[in-house]
């Protein structure tokens, strides 16, 4: 299983840092996880968008789905789509079809005639399990300021967990139990008085990783005004395993014994 970081900035882009976007490739399956602002170009450098087997959207804040509009334009306007291309499965919160159509349309008139279901097969997320070919995806509801989910992507004995946006919670620890790699929302350094149900700090991700017994911790969604090195330092406090800061272009072979390669 291979994880490629397409973008990793939280809430807004940073200098040379697109927002959240990842590509998971395993057993001949390609899954885009999040399509935040600026990641569609990076996705095209890695693969032909027509070869995607699914898109997973943990929630519908724009830093996680803004470039879904770019994907929509590409798939719908391309002059020579593959003859074999059908509707692309999109696993997202139930309100995604309306939300994403409204974000894509330039006017009320266009919105009235836009039929994203012609291009995408929207599947509403809920706690449970589904499959993309031979790949298993387990879903758990997280604790954020909107409907939000985390994913455990598994094939054979290899598993990757992506937290989406959440605060620490038992549901996340249970989902991540024994995973090879935890890709975790680590927006900021530990701070007093922050708003509830937004994000984890670097230290909180390390606590979750330790409780869940994961093999590797990769920090993502660090806010562009946060201290990235400080977040990384905090995340080593309670977790003894390897810890990395996600960077665009990083490629991870998702096994405990493998190191990250930077493309």
N, C-alpha and C positions, 0 to 999 in steps of 0.2 A: 504494500500500500504506500502510495506517494502523496505527500501533501505539498502543494506549492502555494506560497503566500503571494497573492496578487496585490493586496492592500491591507493595511493594519492600523491606520489612524482612527482614533475614536472621536465621534461626534462631528468632527469637521476635518478636512484634509490638513496635513502639515506640509512643510516644504519637502517636495519629493516623496510625500507619503499619501497615497490615496487612502480612502476609508476602507471598511471591511470587505474583503473578498478572498476566497480561497478555492483552489481546485484540488479535488481528491480523485486519484486515479488508482484503480485496483481491478484486477481480473477482467481487463478489457472494458471497464465501465468508467465514464467520466462524469463527475458530479461537481457542479458549481455550488459552493456554499456561500451565500450572500453575494450581492452585486452592488456594492457601495460606489460612491462617486469616484470616477477615475480608474476603475479596475477593468473595464471592458477592453481597453487597449492592451493591458497586460494579459488578459485572457486570450486575445487573438495571437499574441506572441507565443503562447503555449499550445494552442490547439485551434482547429476550425470550430467556431461556435455551432455549426451544424452537426458536429460529432458529440455534442453533449447528450447525456442520457437522462439527466434530471437537473433541476435547480432546487436548492433548499434555501428558504428565507426564514430565519428565526423569528423575525418581527418586521414591522414595516416603518420604522424610522428611516429617514432618507439616507443616513450614513450606512445603511445596510442594503438598500434596494434602489438607490437613485439610478444606477446604470442598467436597471431592468428596462428602462425606456430605450437605451442604446441597443440592448439585445433585441428588443421588439422591432426597432427600425431595421436592424440588420437582417433579421429573419424574414420580415414581411416585405422589405423593399429589394432584397437581393435579386439581381436579374437572372441568376442561374442556380436556384436551390437544387440540391441533390434530389433526384426522383424518389429516393427512398425515404426522404424526410417527412415525418408525420408531425403530429402535435407533440410539443416538448412538455413532459410532465413537470409541473411546478408545485412543490409541496410548501405551503405557506399558510398563514392564518386565514380563517374563513372569509374575511373581508378583503382579501388580496385582489380579486378580479376588479372590483369597483375602485379600490384605492389606486391600483397600478394603472388602470385605464385613465383615471382622472389626472394622474401625474404625467401621462404620456400625451394626452390630447391637448391641442393648442387652443381650443375653443369649446364652448358648449355644443356648438353645431357638430364639430368633429367627434366629441364625446358621445353624442347621441347615435352616431353610426359606427363607432369603433367596436369591433368584435374581437377582443383578444382571445376568446375561446376558439377562434378559427386557427390560431397559431399555438396556443398553450392548452394543456390539459391540467386545469387547476384542481389540486387535491387538498382539502382543508386539513390542517394539522390538528392533532389531538394526541394526548398521551397514549402511547402504544407502539406498535412495531409495523413497519412495512418493508418492502423489498424493492430494490432497483436491480434487476437481473439477479446475479448471485450475491449481491451485497445487501446486508441487513442494516436497517436504520431504525434505531430505537429513539423515541421522542419522549421528553419529559417537560412539563410546564415549569417555567422559571418564575422568579419574583422580580419584576421590572415594573415600570410605570405604565406599561401597556401589555397586551397579550404577547407573550414571548416564550420561546421554547429553546431547549438545548437538544443536541443530537449526539447519539453514539453510532458511529459508522463502523461496521465490522465485516470482516471476511475471514473465514477460518478462525485462527487463534489470534488475529491482529485486530486491534480496535483503536479508534481515534474518537475523542470526545471534544465537541465544540460547545462552549457554554452559552453562546449568544451573549446577551446583556442580562445580568442578574446580580443580586447580592448573594452571599453565601446562604445555602439552604440545604436541608437534608435530601431533598430531591436530586440536587446536583451531585452530592457525595454518592448517593446510591447509583446514579447513572454512570458515574465515572469509575466505579469500583474496579480496580485491576486493569484499567485501560493502559495501553502502551504509551499514549501521548494525550495530554490534556491541553487543548488550545483555549486559553482562559482570558476572559475580560479582566483587564488589570488597568483601570483607567487612571489611577492616581496613587500617590503615597498616602499612607495612613493619615487621617485628619479628623479632628473633632468637629461635630456639628454639621456634617454633610447631609444632604437630603437622603431620605430613605428610599429604597427600591430603585436605585439607579445602577451602580456598578460596584465591583470589588476593587479593593486596593491590592497592591502587589503582595503585601503580607497575607491578606485574606486568601488570595489564590494559593499561597504556599500551604496554608492550613488545610484548605480543601484537598489539595493534591496529596498531602500527607495522610489525611483521614481516609481518602479513597485508595491509597496505595498505588498511585499511577507510576509509570516508568519514567516519564519525562514531562516537564512543564514548559510550555511555550506561552509567553505573555503577549497579548495583543490588545487592541483598542485603547492603547495609552493615548490620552488626550494631547493635542499638539502643544498645549501650554504646560503639560506636566513634565516632571523631571524624569526622563526615561531611565537614566542610569540609577537614580534613586529608587524607582519602582523595581528595577531588576535587583538591586541590593536588598530591598525589603523582602523580595520573594524568596531569597535564600535563607531567611531566618528560620522557617519551620519545615523546610523541605530539603532533604539531603540529596535528592537526585539531581540530574542535569536540569538547568534552567536556562532558557534562552529568551531574548527579546525578538519577537517577529520583525522581519524586515522584508520589504517587497523584493521578490526574486528568490527568497530562501526556499530551499527544497529539502524536505525531510522524508527519509525512508522510515516509516512508522513502525519501528521496532526498538526495544529498549537498548540494544547493543549498537544501534546505528547513530552516526553523527549527522548534523545538518550540513548540507552543501549549499553554498551560495552561488546561484547562477549568474 
